[in-house]
Amino acid sequence: MSNTNIDFRPAQAEDAAECIRVRGLTRENAASAERLAELGVTVASWGEQIRSGQLPGHLALHQGQLVGYCFGDVGSGEVVVLALLPEFEGLGLGKLLLHKVMAELRSHGHQRLFLGCSDDPASRSYGFYRHLGWRSTGQRDGLGDEMLEHVLN
């Protein structure tokens, strides 16, 4: 399968439930709806953040079904989440979704973006972000992940 069979669109508040479902199906860093709720992320809270414009996101859809997404926080410049179903990895979708969110955060005035990432070199995210120019800040986020930053030109 190629990424030419994929449609992209901005996220809408009504997409929050499906995003939560997909997050539980990812290969690495999967989080169930129950775990997300423990962190304060519910369909209602996520939907409201999308609706208010605080958490813009972009979706990847295959035959109308959600297969991946990326969201960023316009207040802080944080890339909050990037998730893909395992069968859609390796097609360049993560990179495309990430770049869409990075451009959106830049349009809101952010020159420095950041995210939390595993510091385990065996994890897919470790090499993915570093390959795209993200660098360690030497700090950790509240979940214990390594903080990476990307300074936009």
Contact map, one row per residue, 1 for C-alpha under 8 A:
111010000000000000000000000000000000000000000000000000000000000000000000000000000000000000100000000000000000000000000000000000000000000000000000000000000
111111000000000000000000000000000000000000000000000000000000000000000000000000000000000000100000000000000000000000000000000000000000000000000000000000000
111111000000000000000000000000000000000000000000000000000000000000000000000000000000000000111000000000000000000000000000000000000000000000000000000000000
011111100000000000000000000000000000000000000000000000000000000000000000000000000000000000000000000000000000000000000000000000000000000000000000000000000
111111100000000000000000000000000000000000000000000000000000011000000000000000000000000000000000000000000000000000000000000000000000000000000000000000000
011111110000000000000000000000000000000000000000000000000001111000000000000000000000000000000000000000000000000000000000000000000000000000000000000000000
000111111000000000000000000000000000000000000000000000000001110100000000000000000000000000000000000000000000000000000000000000000000000000000000000000000
000001111100000000000000000000000000000000000000000000000111100000000000000000000000000000000000000000000000000000000000000000000000000000000000000000000
000000111110000000000000000000000000000000000000000000000111000000000000000000000000000000000000000000000000000000000000000000000000000000000000000000000
000000011111000000000000000000000000000000000000000000011110000000000000000000000000000000000000000000000000000000000000000000000000000000000000000000000
000000001111101000000000000000000000000000000000010000011110000000000000000000000000000000000000000000000000000000000000000000000000000000000000000000000
000000000111111100000000000000000000000000000010011000000000000000000000000000000000000000000000000000000000000000000000000000000000000000000000000000000
000000000011111100000000000000000000000000000111111000000000000000000000000000000000000000000000000000000000000000000000000000000000000000000000000000000
000000000001111110000000000000000000000000000010000000000000000000000000000000000000000000000000000000000000000000000000000000000000000000000000000000000
000000000011111111100000000000000000000000000010000000000000000000000000000000000000000000000000000000000000000000000000000000000000000000000000000000000
000000000001111111110000000000000000000000110110000000000000000000000000000000000000000000000000000000000000000000000000000000000000000000000000000000000
000000000000011111111000000000000000000000100000000000000000000000000000000000000000000000000000000000000000000000000000000000000000000000000000000000000
000000000000001111111100000000000000000000000000000000000000000001000000000000000000000000000000000000000000000000000000000000000000000000000000000000000
000000000000001111111110000000000000000000000000000000000000000001001000000000000000000000000000000000000000000000000000000000000000000000000000000000000
000000000000000111111111000000011001000001100000000000000000000000000000000000000000000000000000000000000000000000000000000000000000000000000000000000000
000000000000000011111111100000011000000000000000000000000000000000000000000000000000000000000000000000000000000000000000000000000000000000000000000000000
000000000000000001111111110000000000000000000000000000000000000001110000000000000011100000000000000000000000000000000000000000000000000000000000000000000
000000000000000000111111110001110000000000000000000000000000000000000000000000000011000000000000000000000000000000000000000000000000000000000000000000000
000000000000000000011111110001111000000000000000000000000000000000000000000000000000000000000000000000000000000000000000000000000000000000000000000000000
000000000000000000001111111001100000000000000000000000000000000000000000000000000000110000000000000000000000000000000000000000000000000000000000000000000
000000000000000000000111111111000000000000000000000000000000000000000000000000000011110000000000000000000000000000000000000000000000000000000000000000000
000000000000000000000000111111000000000000000000000000000000000000000000000000000000110000000000000000000000000000000000000000000000000000000000000000000
000000000000000000000000011111000000000000000000000000000000000000000000000000000000000000000000000000000000000000000000001100000000000000000000000000000
000000000000000000000000011111100000000000000000000000000000000000000000000000000000000000000000000000000000000000000000000000000000000000000000000000000
000000000000000000000011111111110000000000000000000000000000000000000000000000000000000000000000000000000000000000000000000000000000000000000000000000000
000000000000000000000011100011111111000000000000000000000000000000000000000000000000000000000000000000000000000000000000000000000000000000000000000000000
000000000000000000011011000001111111000000000000000000000000000000000000000000000000000000000000000000000000000000000000000000000000000000000000000000000
000000000000000000011001000000111111100001000000000000000000000000000000000000000000000000000000000000000000000000000000000000000000000000000000000000000
000000000000000000000000000000111111110000000000000000000000000000000000000000000000000000000000000000000000000000000000000000000000000000000000000000000
000000000000000000000000000000111111111000000000000000000000000000000000000000000000000000000000000000000000000000000000000000000000000000000000000000000
000000000000000000010000000000111111111111000000000000000000000000000000000000000000000000000000000000000000000000000000000000000000000000000000000000000
000000000000000000000000000000001111111111000000000000000000000000000000000000000000000000000000000000000000000000000000000000000000000000000000000000000
000000000000000000000000000000000111111110000000000000000000000000000000000000000000000000000000000000000000000000000000000000000000000000000000000000000
000000000000000000000000000000000011111110000000000000000000000000000000000000000000000000000000000000000000000000000000000000000000000000000000000000000
000000000000000000000000000000000001111111001000000000000000000000000000000000000000000000000000000000000000000000000000000000000000000000000000000000000
000000000000000000000000000000000001111111101100000000000000000000000000000000000000000000000000000000000000000000000000000000000000000000000000000000000
000000000000000000010000000000001001100111111100000000000000000000000000000000000000000000000000000000000000000000000000000000000000000000000000000000000
000000000000000110010000000000000000000011111110000000000000000000000000000000000000000000000000000000000000000000000000000000000000000000000000000000000
000000000000000100000000000000000000000001111111000000000000000000000000000000000000000000000000000000000000000000000000000000000000000000000000000000000
000000000000000000000000000000000000000111111111100000000000000000000000000000000000000000000000000000000000000000000000000000000000000000000000000000000
000000000000100100000000000000000000000011111111110000100000000000000000000000000000000000000000000000000000000000000000000000000000000000000000000000000
000000000001111100000000000000000000000000111111111000000000000000000000000000000000000000000000000000000000000000000000000000000000000000000000000000000
000000000000100000000000000000000000000000011111111100000000000000000000000000000000000000000000000000000000000000000000000000000000000000000000000000000
000000000000100000000000000000000000000000001111111111110000000000000000000000000000000000000000000000000000000000000000000000000000000000000000000000000
000000000011100000000000000000000000000000000111111111111000000000000000000000000000000000000000000000000000000000000000000000000000000000000000000000000
000000000001100000000000000000000000000000000011111111000000000000000000000000000000000000000000000000000000000000000000000000000000000000000000000000000
000000000000000000000000000000000000000000000001111111100000000000000000000000000000000000000000000000000000000000000000000000000000000000000000000000000
000000000000000000000000000000000000000000000000111111110000000000000000010000000000000000000000000000000000000000000000000000000000000000000000000000000
000000000000000000000000000000000000000000000000111111110000000000000000111000000000000000000000000000000000000000000000000000000000000000000000000000000
000000000000000000000000000000000000000000000100110111111000000000000011110000000000000000000000000000000000000000000000000000000000000000000000000000000
000000000110000000000000000000000000000000000000110011111100000000000011110000000000000000000000000010010000000000000000000000000000000000000000000000000
000000000110000000000000000000000000000000000000010000111110000000001111000000000000000000000000000010000000000000000000000000000000000000000000000000000
000000011110000000000000000000000000000000000000000000011111000000001110000000000000000000000000100110000000000000000000000000000000000000000000000000000
000000011110000000000000000000000000000000000000000000001111100001111100000000000000000000000000100000000000000000000000000000000000000000000000000000000
000001111000000000000000000000000000000000000000000000000111110001111000000000000000000000001000100000000000000000000000000000000000000000000000000000000
000001110000000000000000000000000000000000000000000000000011111111110000000000000000000000000000000000000000000000000000000000000000000000000000000000000
000011100000000000000000000000000000000000000000000000000001111111100000000000000000000000000000000000000000000000000000000000000000000000000000000000000
000011000000000000000000000000000000000000000000000000000000111110000000000000000000000000000000000000000000000000000000000000000000000000000000000000000
000000100000000000000000000000000000000000000000000000000000111111000000000000000000000000000000000000000000000000000000000000000000000000000000000000000
000000000000000000000000000000000000000000000000000000000000111111100000000000000000000000000000000000000000000000000000000000000000000000000000000000000
000000000000000001100100000000000000000000000000000000000011110111111000000000000000000000000000000000000000000000000000000000000000000000000000000000000
000000000000000000000100000000000000000000000000000000000011110011111000000000000001100100000000000000000000000000000000000000000000000000000000000000000
000000000000000000000100000000000000000000000000000000000011100001111100000000000111100100001100000000000000000000000000000000000000000000000000000000000
000000000000000000100000000000000000000000000000000000001111000001111110000000001111000000000100100000000000000000000000000000000000000000000000000000000
000000000000000000000000000000000000000000000000000000001110000000011111000000111110000000000100110010000000000000000000000000000000000000000000000000000
000000000000000000000000000000000000000000000000000000111100000000001111100000111100000000000000000010000000000000000000000000000000000000000000000000000
000000000000000000000000000000000000000000000000000000111000000000000111110011111000000000000000000011001000000000000000000000000000000000000000000000000
000000000000000000000000000000000000000000000000000001110000000000000011111111110000000000000000000000001000000000000000000000000000000000000000000000000
000000000000000000000000000000000000000000000000000011110000000000000001111111000000000000000000000000001001000000000000000000000000000000000000000000000
000000000000000000000000000000000000000000000000000001000000000000000000111110000000000000000000000000000000000000000000000000000000000000000000000000000
000000000000000000000000000000000000000000000000000000000000000000000000111111000000000000000000000000000000000000000000000000000000000000000000000000000
000000000000000000000000000000000000000000000000000000000000000000000001111111100000000000000000000000001000010111000000000000000000000000000000000000000
000000000000000000000000000000000000000000000000000000000000000000000001110111110000000000000000000000000000000011100000000000000000000000000000000000000
000000000000000000000000000000000000000000000000000000000000000000000111100011111100000000000000000011000000000011100000000000000000000000000000000000000
000000000000000000000000000000000000000000000000000000000000000000000111100001111100000000000000000000000000000000110000000000000000000000000000000000000
000000000000000000000000000000000000000000000000000000000000000000001111000000111110000000000000000000000000000000000000000000000000000000000000000000000
000000000000000000000000000000000000000000000000000000000000000000011110000000111111000000000100110000000000000000000000000000000000000000000000000000000
000000000000000000000110010000000000000000000000000000000000000000011100000000001111100000000100000000000000000000000000000000000000000000000000000000000
000000000000000000000110010000000000000000000000000000000000000000111000000000000111110110000100000000000000000000000000000000000000000000000000000000000
000000000000000000000100111000000000000000000000000000000000000000110000000000000011111110000000000000000000000000000000000000000000000000000000000000000
000000000000000000000000111000000000000000000000000000000000000000000000000000000001111110000000000000000000000000000000000000000000000000000000000000000
000000000000000000000000000000000000000000000000000000000000000000000000000000000000111110000000000000000000000000000000000000000000000000000000000000000
000000000000000000000000000000000000000000000000000000000000000000110000000000000001111111101000000000000000000000000000000000000000000000000000000000000
000000000000000000000000000000000000000000000000000000000000000000000000000000000001111111111100000000000000000000000000000000000000000000000000000000000
000000000000000000000000000000000000000000000000000000000000000000000000000000000000000111111000000000000000000000000000000000000000000000000000000000000
111000000000000000000000000000000000000000000000000000000000000000000000000000000000000111111100000000000000000000000000000000000000000000000000000000000
001000000000000000000000000000000000000000000000000000000000000000000000000000000000000011111111000000000000000000000000000000000000000000000000000000000
001000000000000000000000000000000000000000000000000000000001000000010000000000000000000111111111100000000000000000000000000000000000000000000000000000000
000000000000000000000000000000000000000000000000000000000000000000011100000000000111000010111111110000000000000000000000000000000000000000000000000000000
000000000000000000000000000000000000000000000000000000000000000000000000000000000000000000011111111000000000000000000000000000000000000000000000000000000
000000000000000000000000000000000000000000000000000000000000000000000000000000000000000000011111111100000000000000000000000000000000000000000000000000000
000000000000000000000000000000000000000000000000000000000111000000001100000000000100000000001111111110000000000000000000000000000000000000000000000000000
000000000000000000000000000000000000000000000000000000000000000000000100000000000100000000000111111111000000000000000000000000000000000000000000000000000
000000000000000000000000000000000000000000000000000000000000000000000000000000000000000000000011111111100000000000000000000000000000000000000000000000000
000000000000000000000000000000000000000000000000000000000100000000000000000000000000000000000001111111110000000000000000000000000000000000000000000000000
000000000000000000000000000000000000000000000000000000011100000000000111000000100000000000000000111111111000000000000000000000000000000000000000000000000
000000000000000000000000000000000000000000000000000000000000000000000001000000100000000000000000011111111100000010000000000000000000000000000000000000000
000000000000000000000000000000000000000000000000000000000000000000000000000000000000000000000000001111111110000000000000000000000000000000000000000000000
000000000000000000000000000000000000000000000000000000010000000000000000000000000000000000000000000111111111000000000000000000000000000000000000000000000
000000000000000000000000000000000000000000000000000000000000000000000001110010000000000000000000000011111111110010000000000000000000000000000000000000000
000000000000000000000000000000000000000000000000000000000000000000000000000000000000000000000000000001111111111000000000000000000000000000000000000000010
000000000000000000000000000000000000000000000000000000000000000000000000000000000000000000000000000000111111110000000000000000000000000000000000000000000
000000000000000000000000000000000000000000000000000000000000000000000000010000000000000000000000000000011111110000000000000000000000000000000000000000000
000000000000000000000000000000000000000000000000000000000000000000000000000000000000000000000000000000001111111000000000000000000000000000000000000000000
000000000000000000000000000000000000000000000000000000000000000000000000000010000000000000000000000000001111111110000000000000000000000000000000000000000
000000000000000000000000000000000000000000000000000000000000000000000000000000000000000000000000000000000100111110000000000000000000000000000000000000111
000000000000000000000000000000000000000000000000000000000000000000000000000010000000000000000000000000000000011111000000000000000000000000000000000011110
000000000000000000000000000000000000000000000000000000000000000000000000000011100000000000000000000001001000011111100000000000000000000000000000000011110
000000000000000000000000000000000000000000000000000000000000000000000000000011100000000000000000000000000000000111110000000000000000000000000000001111000
000000000000000000000000000000000000000000000000000000000000000000000000000001110000000000000000000000000000000011111000000000000000000000000000001110000
000000000000000000000000000000000000000000000000000000000000000000000000000000010000000000000000000000000000000001111100000000000000000000011000111100000
000000000000000000000000000000000000000000000000000000000000000000000000000000000000000000000000000000000000000000111110000011000000000000000000111100000
000000000000000000000000000000000000000000000000000000000000000000000000000000000000000000000000000000000000000000011111101011000000000000000000110000000
000000000000000000000000000000000000000000000000000000000000000000000000000000000000000000000000000000000000000000001111101001000000000000000000110000000
000000000000000000000000000000000000000000000000000000000000000000000000000000000000000000000000000000000000000000000111111001000000000000000000000000000
000000000000000000000000000000000000000000000000000000000000000000000000000000000000000000000000000000000000000000000111111101100000000000000000000000000
000000000000000000000000000000000000000000000000000000000000000000000000000000000000000000000000000000000000000000000001111101000000000000000000000000000
000000000000000000000000000100000000000000000000000000000000000000000000000000000000000000000000000000000000000000000111111111100000000000000000000000000
000000000000000000000000000100000000000000000000000000000000000000000000000000000000000000000000000000000000000000000000111111110000000000000000000000000
000000000000000000000000000000000000000000000000000000000000000000000000000000000000000000000000000000000000000000001100001111111000000000000000000000000
000000000000000000000000000000000000000000000000000000000000000000000000000000000000000000000000000000000000000000001111111111111100000000000000000000000
000000000000000000000000000000000000000000000000000000000000000000000000000000000000000000000000000000000000000000000000101111111110000000000000000000000
000000000000000000000000000000000000000000000000000000000000000000000000000000000000000000000000000000000000000000000000000111111111000000000000000000000
000000000000000000000000000000000000000000000000000000000000000000000000000000000000000000000000000000000000000000000000000011111111110000000000000000000
000000000000000000000000000000000000000000000000000000000000000000000000000000000000000000000000000000000000000000000000000001111111111000000000000000000
000000000000000000000000000000000000000000000000000000000000000000000000000000000000000000000000000000000000000000000000000000111111110000000000000000000
000000000000000000000000000000000000000000000000000000000000000000000000000000000000000000000000000000000000000000000000000000011111110000000000000000000
000000000000000000000000000000000000000000000000000000000000000000000000000000000000000000000000000000000000000000000000000000001111111000000000000001000
000000000000000000000000000000000000000000000000000000000000000000000000000000000000000000000000000000000000000000000000000000001111111100000000000111000
000000000000000000000000000000000000000000000000000000000000000000000000000000000000000000000000000000000000000000000000000000000100111110000000000111000
000000000000000000000000000000000000000000000000000000000000000000000000000000000000000000000000000000000000000000000000000000000000011111100000011110000
000000000000000000000000000000000000000000000000000000000000000000000000000000000000000000000000000000000000000000000000000000000000001111100000011110000
000000000000000000000000000000000000000000000000000000000000000000000000000000000000000000000000000000000000000000000000000000000000000111110000011000000
000000000000000000000000000000000000000000000000000000000000000000000000000000000000000000000000000000000000000000000000000000000000000111111000011000000
000000000000000000000000000000000000000000000000000000000000000000000000000000000000000000000000000000000000000000010000000000000000000001111111111000000
000000000000000000000000000000000000000000000000000000000000000000000000000000000000000000000000000000000000000000010000000000000000000000111111111000000
000000000000000000000000000000000000000000000000000000000000000000000000000000000000000000000000000000000000000000000000000000000000000000011111100000000
000000000000000000000000000000000000000000000000000000000000000000000000000000000000000000000000000000000000000000000000000000000000000000011111100000000
000000000000000000000000000000000000000000000000000000000000000000000000000000000000000000000000000000000000000000000000000000000000000000011111110000000
000000000000000000000000000000000000000000000000000000000000000000000000000000000000000000000000000000000000000000011110000000000000000000011111111000000
000000000000000000000000000000000000000000000000000000000000000000000000000000000000000000000000000000000000000000011110000000000000000111111001111100000
000000000000000000000000000000000000000000000000000000000000000000000000000000000000000000000000000000000000000001111000000000000000000111111000111110000
000000000000000000000000000000000000000000000000000000000000000000000000000000000000000000000000000000000000000001111000000000000000011110000000011111000
000000000000000000000000000000000000000000000000000000000000000000000000000000000000000000000000000000000000000111100000000000000000011110000000001111100
000000000000000000000000000000000000000000000000000000000000000000000000000000000000000000000000000000000000000111000000000000000000111000000000000111110
000000000000000000000000000000000000000000000000000000000000000000000000000000000000000000000000000000000000001110000000000000000000000000000000000011111
000000000000000000000000000000000000000000000000000000000000000000000000000000000000000000000000000000000100001110000000000000000000000000000000000001111
000000000000000000000000000000000000000000000000000000000000000000000000000000000000000000000000000000000000001000000000000000000000000000000000000000111
